[in-house]
Amino acid sequence: MEIITLETALSKFIIENLVAEGINIMADTDLGALGLDSFSLIEIVLFLERKFDIELPDELLVSENVGSVRAIAKCSHDFVHNK
């Protein structure tokens, strides 16, 4: 699975489900600055599990891995390819 595929799917999910209507995000947008919190992170993790069968371990859910769509996609990609 390519990082760009994950970025695209994550961005779409976040725009459709977690931010106010009309808010657009880029891969490097700071998700915390958009008001996403730990509950939003749970939704994102569940989305990854349902859509891509990626179950990120808790120890990977740190700020540098979940601060942006790009960071989440890279973390997910690296986890899958380094199992």
C-alpha positions in Angstrom: 0.0 0.0 0.0 1.3 3.4 -1.0 1.6 6.4 1.4 -0.4 8.5 -1.1 -3.3 6.1 -1.0 -3.4 6.3 2.8 -3.1 10.1 2.7 -6.0 10.4 0.3 -8.3 8.1 2.2 -7.4 9.7 5.6 -7.9 13.2 4.3 -11.3 12.3 2.8 -12.4 10.5 6.1 -11.3 13.5 8.2 -13.0 16.1 5.9 -16.2 14.1 5.8 -16.4 13.1 9.4 -14.2 15.1 11.8 -14.0 18.8 10.8 -16.5 21.5 10.1 -18.0 21.7 6.7 -15.9 23.7 4.3 -12.6 23.0 6.0 -10.1 21.6 3.7 -6.8 20.0 4.8 -3.5 19.2 3.2 -1.3 16.3 4.1 0.8 18.4 6.4 -2.0 20.3 8.1 -1.6 20.3 11.9 -4.6 18.2 13.0 -4.5 19.6 16.5 -4.8 23.1 15.1 -8.1 22.0 13.4 -9.5 21.0 16.8 -9.0 17.3 16.5 -8.5 15.7 19.9 -8.0 12.2 21.3 -11.5 11.2 20.5 -10.9 12.1 16.9 -7.7 10.1 16.9 -9.7 7.0 18.0 -12.0 7.5 15.1 -9.0 7.7 12.7 -7.4 4.6 14.2 -10.7 2.7 13.9 -11.0 3.9 10.3 -7.5 2.5 9.5 -8.5 -0.8 11.0 -11.8 -1.0 9.1 -10.7 0.2 5.8 -7.1 -1.1 5.6 -6.9 -3.8 8.3 -4.1 -1.8 9.9 -4.0 -2.1 13.7 -1.5 0.4 15.0 -0.1 -0.5 18.5 -0.6 2.1 21.3 3.1 2.8 21.5 3.0 4.3 17.9 0.2 6.7 18.8 2.5 9.5 19.8 2.3 13.1 18.7 5.0 12.9 16.0 3.1 10.0 14.4 -0.4 11.5 14.6 0.0 15.2 14.1 -0.9 15.3 10.4 -2.4 13.1 7.7 1.1 12.6 6.3 2.5 11.5 9.7 -0.4 9.0 10.2 0.0 7.7 6.7 3.8 7.3 7.0 3.5 5.7 10.4 0.8 3.2 9.1 2.8 2.4 6.0 6.1 1.9 7.9 4.3 -0.3 10.5 2.8 -2.5 7.8 6.0 -2.9 5.9 8.2 -3.5 8.9 6.1 -6.2 10.6 
